[in-house]
Amino acid sequence: QVQLVESGGGLVQPGGSLRLSCAASGFTFSSYAMRWYRQAPGKERELVAAISNILGRTNYADSVKGRFTISRDNAKNTVYLQMNSLKAEDTAVYSCSAWGPYNYWGQGVQVTVSS
């Protein structure tokens, strides 16, 4: 059974940091590129960051460049999103997804940036 389980979300003040994790199981994690998406209320889903499966090449949305870092540990079947200098506009549900022969999605985790 394929599973992507996100964790690490919560409430943080502006300027703070959070680290999201996404634990994968049920498929060959190292064969899949991984992505983090977010969706804020009333807005379309946005691709935040992506990392390739082998070389670990990364890409970021302009809105998070220099603040967010995506990484992966293929030995732990886990992808991470380190989020620094958080802003109110980063508030959203963050979801990880696996892209390869098939596409898989996690349930998402809430991130709220507020004072």
Number of C-alpha atoms within 10 A of each C-alpha: 5 12 15 22 19 22 16 15 18 14 14 18 14 17 14 14 17 18 16 22 23 25 18 24 15 9 15 12 23 17 15 20 21 29 24 25 19 22 19 16 9 6 9 9 15 14 17 24 23 26 22 18 19 11 7 15 12 16 16 19 13 9 11 17 12 11 13 20 20 24 19 21 13 15 8 12 16 20 27 22 23 15 20 17 15 22 18 15 12 20 20 22 18 26 26 30 23 24 17 14 8 8 11 17 19 19 13 22 21 19 22 20 20 16 9
